[in-house]
Amino acid sequence: MRTVRSWAALGTLSAIAVLGLAAPAGAATQTARVADAAHAAKPRPVVLNCENQAVVRPTTLVLACGDGNDGLEHMHWANWTSQVASGYGTEYQNTCEPNCAEGHYRNYPVVVALWGSASIKGHPGERRYTEATFIYPGARPPMYEIVKGKVVTTYPVTRTLSLWP
């Protein structure tokens, strides 16, 4: 008689073994140590803030480091992996009308994806996100482009920008 095991059954058996339900207490402890070591060996990706500090799952992030006129706040991160971080919150932007010193801030609901990967100078084992894509499900901030020598205002549903080094 031949025994056939499905991948699902093997996965269930592996999960039981990892949880220590089918193994002696010492084996479960060893499995936990190996899992902890693997997690510690692979650092979580980061995003750099304006002070060039590495942060994970920030609730606020200034996007315009020079003047602070654009940024994210109230961020809730649903996913933070080596490939992508995704979450939602509010983007604030200064209208800069009549000028940036006298402008007013407007808030826009936003879904954010951080992606791309680069090493961090002085921290060779650590990786940072290099790009950010914003999706605006409601009101959208104005974006300005030069078309045929004239400034044109648009209100795109998405925008992508490179994050500072």
N, C-alpha and C positions, 0 to 999 in steps of 0.2 A: 504494500500500500504506500502510495506517495503522498507526502504532505505538501500542500500549496499554501503559501502565505501571501496575502496581499500587502502592498505598500502601506495601506492604511492600518492594517493589523500590526505591522512592524513599527509604524509610527506610534501607535498606542502603547506597545510594549516599551518603546524607548522613553515615552513620556512617563510611564509608570516607574521605570528604572531611575530616571532623573529625579522624580519626586521621592524616591526612596521607598516606594510602596512594595517593591518586590525584591529589594536588596537589603543586606545587613546595614545597620546604622553606620558603620565605618565606611562602607562603600558610598552611601548617600552623602556623607560628609566630604569624602574625597571628590565626588562628582560636583558638589557645590563649590569646592575650592578651585577646581579646574574651570568651572563656569565663571567664577569671580575673577580668576587670573586672565581668562580670555577677554572679559569685559574691560578689565583694567588695562590690558595691553593695547586695546583699540580705543583711543580717545574719541570722544564725541566731536563732531565738527563744530566750528564756532563761527560767529560773525564778529568783525572788529567794529568797535564803537569809535567815536571821534577822538578818544584819548589813546587809540590804537591798542585797547585792551580787548582780549578775547572774551566773549560772552556767549552763553548758551541760553536759548529761550528767553531773550529779553522782553520785558513788558513794554519798554519804551526804547526807541532807537532814533537818534537824530540822523537824517539823511543829508542835510545841508550843513556840513560841519563848520563852514566859514561864518555863517550868520544865524544858523538855527531856524531858518524860515521854512523848513520842510522836515517832517519826521513822522514816526509811527508811535502810537500810544495805545494803551489798553489791549495789547496783543495777547492772544490766546493761541498757543501753538498746538496743533493736532498731531503733527508729525515732525520728527527731528532725526533724520538718518544721514548716513554718509553721502547719499545721493541728493536728497532734497529735504528742506524744511518747509512746512506749510502751516498757515494759520490765518486768523482774521483779527481785525481790530479797526482802528481809525487812523487815517492819515490826516495830518494837519498841514496846511500851507498858508503862508502869508500872502495876501492879495497884492502887496506892494503898491497899492494905489492910495494916495497919489505917489507915494514912494514907500520903500520898505520900512522906514522908521515910523511912518504914520499909517501903515497898512493894517488890515484886520485879518485875523485868522479864520479860515474856513475849515470845516471838518468833513471828511469823506469816508464812508464805510469802505473797507478794502479787504480783499483776500490777497495774501502774500505768499509767494513761493521763492525761497532762497535756493540757489543751485550753483553749479560750477564748483571747481575745487582747485585750491592752490596751497602750497606750503606756507608756513608763517616764518618769516625771517627770525632766526635765533631759536626757533622751536621746530626742528626738522620732523618730528613725529606727529605734529599737530597740523590739521587741515582746516581751511576756512572756506566759506562760501564766497564766490566771486561775482555772482549776478543776482539780481532781484527782479521778479516780475510781479506787477500789481494788476489786479483785476477789480474793476469798480462795478459792483452790482447795483448801485443806485446813482446818486449825484456823482459827477465826474469833475475833477479839477481841470482847468484850462492848460493846454500845452501850446507852446509857441514854436512855429517853424518859419523859416524864410523860404518863400516860394517866389521865384522870379524877382528877387530883390525886395519883396514886401513881406512884412511880418503877418502871418496868418494864424489865427487862434483856432485850435481844434479841441475836441473833447473826446479823446479815444477811450474805448472800453478797457484797453490794457496799455501798459507801458513797461518797458524793460530797461534797466540801467545797470551799469557796472558798479560794484561796490569798491570803495577805496582800498588801496593796498595795505 
